[in-house]
Amino acid sequence: MDERVGKIKSWLKSGSINIFGLPMSGKDTVGKRLAELIGGEFLSSGDIIRDYEAKKNDHMTESGELIPTNKFYDIVLPHFYTEELIDKPLVLSSIGRWEGEEDEVMKHTKESGHEIGAVIYLKLSEDDVRSRWQAAKELGDRGMRGDDADPKVFETRIEEFHEKTEPVLKHYDKLNLLIEIDASGTRDEVFENVLNALSVL
């Protein structure tokens, strides 16, 4: 086993790592790979909400705007307490994107035994974000998700990140939990940088 992985598992235990970034920054790619490597589980607020929308025939996210905070609490937070996650480390993809939600996320991760130990910010320029979006659209490698298909919706998602999520990152930074990672490299390069950063905590 990679020595870095052992170090991460040692300090993280059953805690959680929350990953943020603009659309196309690689949150799910990094998160799933990291969760598998440390023997944990991956939770994505986007996946949870889209699953809820499909079951309820709801379309809360079709405009690209974040769902209301009360809805986020009701739909996403209960997942921390599911039996299959007990005593397992978690890798979270952007859980708590709206300023103020981070306090509830931290409260519930702690109560459920998955206290947040680090927050990763995959930093990518808007030019890179738009280039990746265009390439993904041409390749069709993201399943033609509705929030990726419409350029206006995609731009709204970028605006939402700047307006609502950047203050969340500032809050985590004040708590000395935030780690910024340059996400402009290849998938392997970015992942290596994440492992290096987490292994020295």
N, C-alpha and C positions, 0 to 999 in steps of 0.2 A: 504494500500500500504506500502511496505517495506520503512522505513524511509530513507534508503540508496538510494533507487531509486529516491525519492523526491529530495534529495540533488544533485544527478547527473543531473537530469532534470533541476534543478534550475540554475546551473552554465553552463551547456552545451547549453541550449536553442536550437537553430537550428544548432548548430555546429556539428563537427564530431569527432569520435574516430577512429584512424587507428590501426589495429591489425597486428602484424608481428610475424613470427616464422618459424622454419624449417618445412618441410613437416611433417604431422601427429601430429603437436603440438596442434591442436584443434582450429585453427583460426576461421574457419567457424562455428564450434559448439558453441564457446563462442560468436562470433559475432551475429549470428542469435538469440540466446537466449537473448543477451543484447538488441538488436534492438527491439525485441518484448516487453521486459520489460519496456523500456523507451518510447514506442510508436513511434519509429523511423523506418527507412528503412535500410536494409542491402545491401551493394554493395560489390561484390567480383570481383577483377580484373580478377581472373582465370575464373569465370563464364562468365563474359562479353567477354573475349577473346575466350573461347571455343564456345560460342554462335556465335560469328563472324566467327570462323573457320568452324563451321557447315554450316552456311548460304552461305559462300563463297567457300566451299570445299577447304579450305586452311589448311595447316598443320604446322603452324609456331612453335608450342610448342612440336612437337612429339619427338624432340631430348632431351628435358628437359631444353634447354637453354631459357633464357628470350627473349622476342621479342624485336626487335630494338626500341629504345626510340621514334623515330618519329612515328612508328606504334602505340605504346602505347598511345602517345598523341592523335592521330587521333581517335583511337577506344574507349578509356576509358574516357578521360577527358570530352567530351561532356555530359556524363551521369549526371554530377553534376548540369546541367542546365535544366533538364527535369521538366516539369510542376508539376508532381505528387510529386516531392521532395521539392517543395517550402515550407519554414517555418518548415520543419521537421528535427529532428536530424538524423544524419547518423552514422552508424557503418560500417567502411570500412575494408575489408580483404586484406591486403598487396597491397594497391594501391600506386604505385611508388616504385618498388623494386630495381631499378638500381640507383647507386649513381649519383646524379644530378637531377633525376626526382622529388625528394622531393620538390625542389624549385617550380617547375611548379604545383605540386599537391597542395602545400600550397597557391600558387597564385590563382588557380582556385577554391579551396574550399572557400577561402575568398571572391572572387568576386561573387560566387553563393550563398553566405549567409550561408555557412557550414564550417566556419573556424575551423581548427583543434585545439581541446582543449586538447587532450591527445593522446599519442601513447603507446600502450601496446606491450611489447615484451614477448611472451609466450616462456620461456626458457626451452629447453629440450636437453638432451645429445644425441649425435649421436647414442649411444647404444640403448637408449629408442626409438628414431625415427625408427631405423631399426627393433626393436622388434615389435613396433606398426604396421609397414608396413607389416611384415610377418604375424602378426595376422589378419590384415585387408584383406590381400590377401587370406588367408585360409578361412576366413568367407565370403569373397565376399561382404563386406558391404559398399564399396565405388563405386559401380556401374561399376566395371572393367574399370575405366578410363585408357586411354592409357598411361598417365604419371605415373600411379601406377603399371601397369602390368609388365613392363620391368625393371629388377633390374639395368641395366646400365643407363637407363633414370632416374631412381629414384636417383641414386648416382650423376648424373649430376646436378639434382635439388639441392642436398645438397651442392655441390661445388659452384653452382651459388649463393646460399644464402651467403656462406662465402665470396666469392669474390666480389659480387656486392651489396648485401643487408646489410651486417654488417656495411659498411661505412654510409649507410642511417641512421641506428640506432644511430651511433655516432653523426651524424648531429643533429638529434632530441634531443639527450641527451644534447648537447651543448646549445640547446634552452630551456632546462628544461621541455621538454614535455614527455620524455621517462619514462615509468614505467615498471620495470622488474617483471615478475610474474613466479614463479616456476610452470611449466606445467606438472610435473611428477606425480601429484596426480590424483584422480578420477575426472571425469568431474564436479561433484558437488563441490568438494574441490577447483578446479581451478577457477570455476566460482565465488564461494564465495570470493576467494582472489581478483579477479578482481573487484567485487562490493565493497569490503572493501577499496581497493586502490583508486578507482574512487570517492567514497563518501566523501573523506576527502580533495579533491582538492579545 
